[in-house]
């Protein structure tokens, strides 16, 4: 390893820092701050037919790029706005046309300095109560949904199931 490799790494870090600075702004003595950030995912799949799980393709390979943009706006200590937009072919990998959509957005109001109360409205992922769609390939690398969403799954609460239920034998 030569000494020039460390210099190249510092130049790359400096370049990324300059981009981050260009996408961050503040006004009114830092009372209003905005930041734009994002990620680019380049996913590639190779599979036998048919395409598995939640992948929608008629071929044996699929290239699925995704651009995700985030906007954060802070106004004083009381107001916060968040927005997430995507350019991709939908939540699940597919060979369809690219689309632009606003996936999540929220406005939060915190009236007290100690943050004992916050009110948030918008469209955003719930903290509990449902299975969320994929948000990023680094968060959930599995394309398939949980078993109960993807496969016919019987659930019983109080007693054993009847031995030959119609849906198990193919009769309805």
N, C-alpha and C positions, 0 to 999 in steps of 0.2 A: 504494500500500500504506500503510495507516494504522498507527500505533503500536499499535493494539489487536490487530492480527493476531499480533504477536509475543507479546503477553500470552496470547492464546488458545492458541497453540502451547505455551507453558510450562505452562498449566493442563492441557492434554491430556497432556503428558509427566508432569506430577505425578500425574495420575489413573492412568496406566499404572504408574508407579513404586509407587503405593500398592497397586495390585492385586498386583504382583510381591512386595511386602513381605508382603502378607496370605497369599500362597501359599508363603512360605518360612518355615521354623521351625528352631530349633536348641535343644539342651538339653545338660545336663551340661558346661557351660563350652565349648560349641561342639564337643564330641566327637561329637555326633549331630546331623547336619544333614539336613533334608528339603526338597525343592522340588517343587512341582507346577506344570507348565506345559502349554501346549497350543497348537494351531492350529485355525482354522476355515477350511476350503476351501469356496468356493461356485463350482462349475464348471457351466457351461452349454454345451450342444452343439446345433448345428443342422446337419442333414445330409440328403442324399437317401437314398432307400431302396435297398438295405438298409443298416442301420447298419454303419459300417466297423469292421474290425479287432476289437478287444476291447470294443466298446461293445455292450451288450445292451439294445435297445429296439425296440419295434415302431412307434413314432411317428417324427415328423420332428425332434423336439426332445427334449432330456433335461436336467433340472436335477438335479445330483448333489451334494448337500451332504455334508461329512465333518467330523467332530470327532475330533481326535487329542489324547490326553492322555498326558503323560510324567510319570513319578515317578522322582526321583533321591533315593537315601538313602545318605549317607556316614557310617559308624561308625568313628571314629578314622581312622588312615591305612591300615588293613589291609582293611576291608570296604567294599564298594560294591554297591548294588543298583539295578537299572534296570528299569523296566517301561513298556511302550507299549501303550495300549489305544485302540481306535477304535470310533466309532459311525458306520456308513455302510451302504451297500448291497453291500458286498463290495469286494475289491481293484479289480476292473474296473468302470467305470461301468455301471450298470444301472437299470432301472425297478422293481426288486424291493423287498421290504420292508427296512427298516433293521434292522441287527443290531449287537449289542455283542460285541466279542471282545478277548481279550488277545493281541496279535500278537507281541510280543517281550518277553522278560524275561531277566535274567541276574544272577548273583551272582558277584562277583569277590573273590578273596582274594589279597592281596599280603603275604607274610610278612616280607619284608625292607624296610628303610627306603629302600634304593637302587633298589627296584622291579626287581631283576634277575630275579625270578620272580613271575609272576602266574598264578593258576588261575581260569578262568572257566567256569561251567556255566550252562545255560539254553537258551532258544530265541531265537536271534537271527540276523540276516542274516550269511551267510558272507562272508569277505573276498575269496575267489576260488573259482572252480570251478562257478558256476552263474549263470544270469540271474535277478536278483531281480525280484520283482513291484514295481510302483510303490509308492514310499514316500511321496511327496509331489508334488503337481503342479508345485511350483517346482523339484524335482530332475529330474524326467523329464516334460516336457510332452507327449511323444508317447504316444498311447494304444496304438499297435500294438507288438507284441513284436518282437524282432530277427528278421531274415529266416528264419533256420533254425528258429525256433520257430513261425512263423506260416505259412510256405509250404512246400510239398513241395520239399525241397532235397537233391540228390544230392551226396554227398561221396565221393571216391576218394583212396586214399593212394598206391599204388605205380604204377598204370598207367592209361592212358586208358580211359574207359568203352566198353563194347560199343556200337556205333552205334545199335541199336534195342532198348533195354531195354523189357521189357513194360510197366513203369509209365509210360514216356514215351508209348507208343502207346495207352494206355487199356486194354490187356489185362493181366490178372493171371494 
